[in-house]
Amino acid sequence: MLGRPKNRRTRPRGEPRWQLPQLNWRALGMTTGVLVAMVAAGALLLGLLNQPIETVAVSGRFQRVTPGDIERVVKARVAGAGLLSVDLAAVRRAIHTVPWVDAVSVQRAWPHGLAVLVIEQTAAARWDDNGLLNTRGELFDANERHVPPELARLSGPDGKEALVAQRYLAAQSRLQLAGQRVTAMRLDARGAWEFDLANGVTVRLGRRQVDERFETFMTTALKLVTQRAEDINYVDMRYTNGFAIGWRGSAGAARGGGHNA
Protein backbone atom coordinates (compact mmCIF):
# COMPACT_ATOMS: atom_id res chain seq x y z
CA MET A 1 0.00 0.00 0.00
CA LEU A 2 1.42 3.35 -1.13
CA GLY A 3 1.47 6.24 1.30
CA ARG A 4 1.46 9.98 0.72
CA PRO A 5 4.76 11.72 0.02
CA LYS A 6 6.19 12.89 3.33
CA ASN A 7 7.19 16.36 2.03
CA ARG A 8 4.02 17.21 0.18
CA ARG A 9 2.70 20.61 1.28
CA THR A 10 -0.93 20.69 2.27
CA ARG A 11 -2.69 23.91 1.20
CA PRO A 12 -4.53 25.42 4.15
CA ARG A 13 -8.27 25.35 3.83
CA GLY A 14 -9.59 28.50 2.14
CA GLU A 15 -6.24 29.56 0.55
CA PRO A 16 -6.82 30.69 -3.11
CA ARG A 17 -5.19 28.67 -5.90
CA TRP A 18 -3.60 31.83 -7.51
CA GLN A 19 -3.44 35.53 -6.97
CA LEU A 20 -3.29 38.54 -9.32
CA PRO A 21 0.14 40.19 -9.43
CA GLN A 22 0.40 43.48 -7.71
CA LEU A 23 0.63 46.22 -10.38
CA ASN A 24 2.10 49.66 -10.05
CA TRP A 25 -0.65 51.41 -11.93
CA ARG A 26 1.06 54.77 -11.72
CA ALA A 27 4.27 53.46 -13.32
CA LEU A 28 2.25 51.59 -15.95
CA GLY A 29 0.34 54.72 -16.80
CA MET A 30 3.54 56.72 -17.16
CA THR A 31 5.10 54.06 -19.43
CA THR A 32 1.99 53.94 -21.60
CA GLY A 33 2.01 57.69 -21.87
CA VAL A 34 5.64 57.72 -22.96
CA LEU A 35 4.95 55.08 -25.63
CA VAL A 36 1.98 57.01 -26.98
CA ALA A 37 4.07 60.18 -27.07
CA MET A 38 6.84 58.38 -28.97
CA VAL A 39 4.41 56.98 -31.53
CA ALA A 40 2.88 60.41 -32.00
CA ALA A 41 6.31 62.00 -32.38
CA GLY A 42 7.31 59.35 -34.92
CA ALA A 43 4.16 59.92 -36.94
CA LEU A 44 4.77 63.66 -36.84
CA LEU A 45 8.37 63.17 -37.98
CA LEU A 46 7.31 60.90 -40.85
CA GLY A 47 4.76 63.48 -41.87
CA LEU A 48 7.39 66.20 -41.88
CA LEU A 49 9.83 64.08 -43.90
CA ASN A 50 7.25 62.80 -46.40
CA GLN A 51 7.14 66.11 -48.24
CA PRO A 52 5.82 66.42 -51.81
CA ILE A 53 8.47 65.87 -54.48
CA GLU A 54 9.22 69.21 -56.11
CA THR A 55 12.54 68.74 -57.95
CA VAL A 56 14.07 66.03 -60.13
CA ALA A 57 17.82 66.31 -60.76
CA VAL A 58 18.89 64.25 -63.80
CA SER A 59 22.55 63.48 -64.53
CA GLY A 60 24.45 61.37 -67.06
CA ARG A 61 26.26 61.55 -70.37
CA PHE A 62 23.56 62.14 -72.97
CA GLN A 63 23.61 61.69 -76.73
CA ARG A 64 20.29 60.07 -77.57
CA VAL A 65 18.33 60.86 -74.38
CA THR A 66 17.65 64.33 -72.98
CA PRO A 67 17.35 65.21 -69.28
CA GLY A 68 13.98 66.77 -70.07
CA ASP A 69 12.64 63.43 -71.34
CA ILE A 70 13.64 61.73 -68.09
CA GLU A 71 12.28 64.53 -65.89
CA ARG A 72 8.86 64.40 -67.57
CA VAL A 73 8.59 60.63 -67.09
CA VAL A 74 9.60 60.87 -63.43
CA LYS A 75 7.22 63.70 -62.57
CA ALA A 76 4.33 61.88 -64.22
CA ARG A 77 5.12 58.76 -62.16
CA VAL A 78 5.55 60.50 -58.76
CA ALA A 79 2.60 62.90 -59.01
CA GLY A 80 0.97 63.09 -55.57
CA ALA A 81 3.63 60.96 -53.84
CA GLY A 82 5.75 62.05 -50.92
CA LEU A 83 9.50 61.72 -50.63
CA LEU A 84 9.22 58.79 -48.20
CA SER A 85 6.23 57.06 -49.74
CA VAL A 86 7.41 57.20 -53.36
CA ASP A 87 8.05 53.79 -54.96
CA LEU A 88 11.60 54.13 -56.28
CA ALA A 89 11.47 50.76 -58.08
CA ALA A 90 8.39 51.90 -60.00
CA VAL A 91 10.18 55.13 -60.95
CA ARG A 92 13.12 53.13 -62.31
CA ARG A 93 10.79 50.93 -64.35
CA ALA A 94 9.12 54.00 -65.83
CA ILE A 95 12.49 55.47 -66.86
CA HIS A 96 13.47 52.20 -68.53
CA THR A 97 10.60 52.69 -70.98
CA VAL A 98 12.47 55.64 -72.52
CA PRO A 99 14.35 54.51 -75.67
CA TRP A 100 18.15 54.24 -75.34
CA VAL A 101 18.07 54.02 -71.53
CA ASP A 102 20.30 51.17 -70.32
CA ALA A 103 20.78 51.59 -66.54
CA VAL A 104 19.12 53.85 -63.96
CA SER A 105 19.78 54.90 -60.37
CA VAL A 106 17.11 56.79 -58.40
CA GLN A 107 17.73 58.18 -54.90
CA ARG A 108 15.91 60.51 -52.53
CA ALA A 109 17.40 64.00 -52.29
CA TRP A 110 16.21 65.69 -49.11
CA PRO A 111 14.08 67.56 -48.46
CA HIS A 112 11.96 67.78 -51.64
CA GLY A 113 13.65 66.02 -54.54
CA LEU A 114 14.90 62.95 -56.37
CA ALA A 115 18.36 62.41 -57.87
CA VAL A 116 18.36 60.36 -61.08
CA LEU A 117 21.45 58.97 -62.84
CA VAL A 118 20.94 57.59 -66.35
CA ILE A 119 23.36 55.49 -68.42
CA GLU A 120 22.57 55.30 -72.12
CA GLN A 121 22.75 52.21 -74.26
CA THR A 122 25.96 51.70 -76.25
CA ALA A 123 25.16 50.54 -79.77
CA ALA A 124 27.71 47.88 -80.72
CA ALA A 125 26.15 46.81 -84.02
CA ARG A 126 22.95 47.00 -86.03
CA TRP A 127 20.58 44.10 -86.51
CA ASP A 128 19.30 43.73 -90.08
CA ASP A 129 18.29 47.15 -91.41
CA ASN A 130 16.96 49.10 -88.45
CA GLY A 131 17.65 47.16 -85.23
CA LEU A 132 20.36 48.05 -82.73
CA LEU A 133 22.30 45.68 -80.47
CA ASN A 134 24.16 46.71 -77.32
CA THR A 135 27.48 45.31 -76.12
CA ARG A 136 25.63 42.44 -74.37
CA GLY A 137 24.04 41.39 -77.65
CA GLU A 138 20.58 42.60 -76.60
CA LEU A 139 18.26 44.03 -79.24
CA PHE A 140 17.28 47.25 -77.48
CA ASP A 141 15.73 49.05 -80.47
CA ALA A 142 14.10 47.10 -83.30
CA ASN A 143 13.11 50.08 -85.45
CA GLU A 144 15.67 52.86 -85.15
CA ARG A 145 15.21 55.54 -87.84
CA HIS A 146 18.75 56.88 -87.63
CA VAL A 147 21.22 54.00 -87.57
CA PRO A 148 24.88 55.06 -87.26
CA PRO A 149 26.42 54.13 -90.62
CA GLU A 150 29.70 52.99 -89.09
CA LEU A 151 28.05 50.10 -87.21
CA ALA A 152 28.53 46.59 -88.52
CA ARG A 153 25.40 44.91 -89.88
CA LEU A 154 24.54 41.61 -88.18
CA SER A 155 21.79 39.21 -89.21
CA GLY A 156 20.45 35.79 -88.33
CA PRO A 157 17.33 33.88 -87.29
CA ASP A 158 15.03 35.40 -84.68
CA GLY A 159 16.28 34.79 -81.17
CA LYS A 160 19.93 34.46 -82.26
CA GLU A 161 20.83 38.12 -81.79
CA ALA A 162 23.04 37.54 -78.74
CA LEU A 163 24.83 34.59 -80.36
CA VAL A 164 25.65 36.56 -83.52
CA ALA A 165 26.72 39.60 -81.51
CA GLN A 166 29.00 37.47 -79.34
CA ARG A 167 30.79 36.01 -82.36
CA TYR A 168 31.02 39.41 -84.02
CA LEU A 169 32.58 41.07 -80.97
CA ALA A 170 35.09 38.24 -80.57
CA ALA A 171 36.10 38.37 -84.25
CA GLN A 172 36.24 42.16 -84.31
CA SER A 173 38.57 42.37 -81.32
CA ARG A 174 41.01 39.94 -82.99
CA LEU A 175 40.87 41.51 -86.42
CA GLN A 176 41.32 45.05 -85.14
CA LEU A 177 44.73 44.05 -83.82
CA ALA A 178 45.60 43.00 -87.38
CA GLY A 179 44.37 46.29 -88.86
CA GLN A 180 41.12 44.88 -90.23
CA ARG A 181 37.48 45.65 -89.46
CA VAL A 182 34.33 43.53 -89.69
CA THR A 183 31.46 45.28 -91.48
CA ALA A 184 28.95 42.41 -91.49
CA MET A 185 28.36 39.08 -89.75
CA ARG A 186 25.72 36.61 -90.94
CA LEU A 187 24.24 33.38 -89.59
CA ASP A 188 21.87 31.66 -92.01
CA ALA A 189 18.95 29.36 -91.24
CA ARG A 190 21.16 26.28 -91.72
CA GLY A 191 23.64 27.49 -89.09
CA ALA A 192 26.39 28.58 -91.50
CA TRP A 193 28.54 31.62 -90.68
CA GLU A 194 30.25 34.22 -92.82
CA PHE A 195 31.50 37.76 -92.36
CA ASP A 196 32.62 40.70 -94.49
CA LEU A 197 35.72 42.81 -94.01
CA ALA A 198 35.96 46.55 -94.65
CA ASN A 199 38.26 45.81 -97.63
CA GLY A 200 35.37 44.02 -99.37
CA VAL A 201 36.47 40.42 -98.77
CA THR A 202 33.92 37.86 -97.54
CA VAL A 203 35.10 35.05 -95.27
CA ARG A 204 33.03 31.85 -95.25
CA LEU A 205 33.27 29.72 -92.10
CA GLY A 206 30.40 27.27 -92.63
CA ARG A 207 28.57 25.30 -89.94
CA ARG A 208 31.24 23.08 -88.40
CA GLN A 209 34.35 23.85 -86.35
CA VAL A 210 33.66 27.55 -86.71
CA ASP A 211 36.15 28.65 -84.06
CA GLU A 212 38.91 26.44 -85.47
CA ARG A 213 38.29 27.73 -88.99
CA PHE A 214 38.44 31.31 -87.80
CA GLU A 215 41.80 30.60 -86.14
CA THR A 216 43.03 29.04 -89.39
CA PHE A 217 41.97 32.16 -91.28
CA MET A 218 43.86 34.36 -88.81
CA THR A 219 47.07 32.32 -89.05
CA THR A 220 47.14 31.30 -92.73
CA ALA A 221 44.85 33.39 -94.94
CA LEU A 222 44.73 36.85 -93.34
CA LYS A 223 48.17 37.89 -94.56
CA LEU A 224 47.24 37.13 -98.16
CA VAL A 225 43.89 38.91 -97.76
CA THR A 226 45.67 41.99 -96.42
CA GLN A 227 48.18 42.05 -99.26
CA ARG A 228 45.80 41.36 -102.17
CA ALA A 229 42.37 42.47 -100.96
CA GLU A 230 41.61 44.27 -104.22
CA ASP A 231 41.95 40.98 -106.11
CA ILE A 232 40.02 38.72 -103.71
CA ASN A 233 36.25 38.29 -103.67
CA TYR A 234 35.97 35.68 -100.90
CA VAL A 235 37.94 33.26 -98.75
CA ASP A 236 36.30 29.88 -98.16
CA MET A 237 37.55 28.24 -94.97
CA ARG A 238 35.30 25.17 -95.29
CA TYR A 239 38.16 22.84 -96.13
CA THR A 240 39.72 20.16 -93.98
CA ASN A 241 43.34 21.18 -94.43
CA GLY A 242 43.23 24.60 -96.00
CA PHE A 243 41.08 27.17 -97.73
CA ALA A 244 39.96 28.40 -101.15
CA ILE A 245 40.12 31.90 -102.60
CA GLY A 246 37.62 33.33 -105.05
CA TRP A 247 39.36 35.90 -107.21
CA ARG A 248 37.54 38.94 -108.53
CA GLY A 249 36.62 38.68 -112.19
CA SER A 250 37.26 34.93 -112.15
CA ALA A 251 34.69 32.17 -112.43
CA GLY A 252 36.76 29.74 -110.42
CA ALA A 253 38.54 29.63 -107.09
CA ALA A 254 42.08 28.76 -106.14
CA ARG A 255 42.32 26.17 -103.39
CA GLY A 256 44.73 26.33 -100.53
CA GLY A 257 44.50 22.57 -99.91
CA GLY A 258 42.08 19.99 -98.49
CA HIS A 259 38.49 19.40 -99.54
CA ASN A 260 35.22 21.19 -98.86
CA ALA A 261 33.58 20.37 -95.54
C-alpha positions, 0 to 999 in steps of 0.5 A: 500500500502506497502512502502519501509523500512525506514532504508534500505541502498541504494547502490550508483550507480557504487559501486561493489557488492563484493571486493577481500580481500586484501592479504599479498602476502609476508606473504603468500609466507613465510608461503607456504615456511615454509610448503614446508620445513616442508613436505620435512624435514618430508619426509627426516626424514621418509626416514632416519628412514625407514632403511632396516631391518638387525637384528632379535632378537628372545626370548622365552623359547624354547623346540620344536621351535628354534630361527633359525626357527623363524629368517628364517621365519621373514627374508623371510617375511621382505625381501626388507621392511624398518623398518617403512614400514614393516607390523608387522601383516603379520610378526606375521601371518608368524610366526604362521605358524611354528609348536608349536608356540602359541603366538607372539609379534613383535616390531621394534628395532631401528635403523635396527632390529625387536624384536620377542617374541615367546610363545610355545604351551603347550601340555595338552593331545593327541588326538587319536594317533598323535594329540596334544591339548593345554590347551584351548582344541585346536588341534594345531598339528594333526600329531605329530611324537613324542608324549610325552608318559605321556600325557593322550589320549583323543578321540571323534567325530570330532569337539568335541576336546575342549569339551573332553579336557574341561572335562578331565582338570576338572576331572584331577584337582579334581583327582590329589588332591586325588592322582589319574591321568587320562590317557584317556578320551573318548566320543563315537558317542552316547554321552557317557563318560568314563575315565581311571585311571593310576591304570588301572580302567575304570570309566563309566559315560554314557550320562546323568547327567555326572557331577552329576555322576562324583561327586558321583564317587568322594564321594562314589566310589573313596575310594574303587577304591583307596584301591582295584584298583588291583581287580577292572576292571571298575566302572559303575556310570550309576545307579540312586542311586549308582554304579556297580563294575566289578571285575577282573577275574569275569564275573559279577559285584557287584552293589552298588545300584539303576538300570542302567540308 
